[in-house]
Amino acid sequence: MGDIINIFIKSAFIENLALSYFLGMCSFLAVSKSVKTAMGLGIAVIFVQGITIPMNWLIDYYLLGENGFFGIDLTFLRFIIFISTIAALVQLV
C-alpha cells in the first residue's frame, strides 16, 4: 500500500511536467465552457509563446550565460526570469 501512495505522490507532484517546470500553467489550468473562449485562449497562448520564446532566448544567451553581458554566470536566475517574462507579457495581452 505504501508503494502505491508513493507512486501517486511522485507522479502527481514530483515528476509532473506541468507542475515541475511551472511553464504554461495558465493554459494547463484554464477551463472554458465555449468554443469561442477556448479559441481565444489558444490564440493568446500561441501569441504569448511566440513572443516570449525568442525574448527568453535572447535574455538567456546575452545576459544570463557564462559569457553574458555582465561577465558573471547568472544561469541560476533562468527560471525566475523566464516566468517573469511570460507573466509580464500575459499581463500586457
ChimeraX attribute file (.defattr): number of C-alpha atoms within 10 A of each C-alpha:
attribute: neighborCount
match mode: 1-to-1
recipient: residues
	/A:1	5
	/A:2	7
	/A:3	8
	/A:4	9
	/A:5	10
	/A:6	11
	/A:7	11
	/A:8	12
	/A:9	13
	/A:10	12
	/A:11	12
	/A:12	14
	/A:13	12
	/A:14	12
	/A:15	12
	/A:16	13
	/A:17	12
	/A:18	14
	/A:19	14
	/A:20	11
	/A:21	12
	/A:22	13
	/A:23	15
	/A:24	14
	/A:25	11
	/A:26	13
	/A:27	13
	/A:28	11
	/A:29	8
	/A:30	9
	/A:31	11
	/A:32	11
	/A:33	7
	/A:34	8
	/A:35	9
	/A:36	10
	/A:37	12
	/A:38	15
	/A:39	12
	/A:40	12
	/A:41	17
	/A:42	13
	/A:43	12
	/A:44	15
	/A:45	16
	/A:46	12
	/A:47	14
	/A:48	19
	/A:49	17
	/A:50	11
	/A:51	13
	/A:52	20
	/A:53	14
	/A:54	11
	/A:55	15
	/A:56	20
	/A:57	13
	/A:58	12
	/A:59	18
	/A:60	19
	/A:61	15
	/A:62	15
	/A:63	18
	/A:64	22
	/A:65	18
	/A:66	15
	/A:67	13
	/A:68	16
	/A:69	13
	/A:70	12
	/A:71	12
	/A:72	12
	/A:73	14
	/A:74	15
	/A:75	15
	/A:76	10
	/A:77	11
	/A:78	15
	/A:79	14
	/A:80	9
	/A:81	16
	/A:82	19
	/A:83	16
	/A:84	13
	/A:85	18
	/A:86	20
	/A:87	15
	/A:88	13
	/A:89	14
	/A:90	16
	/A:91	7
	/A:92	8
	/A:93	10
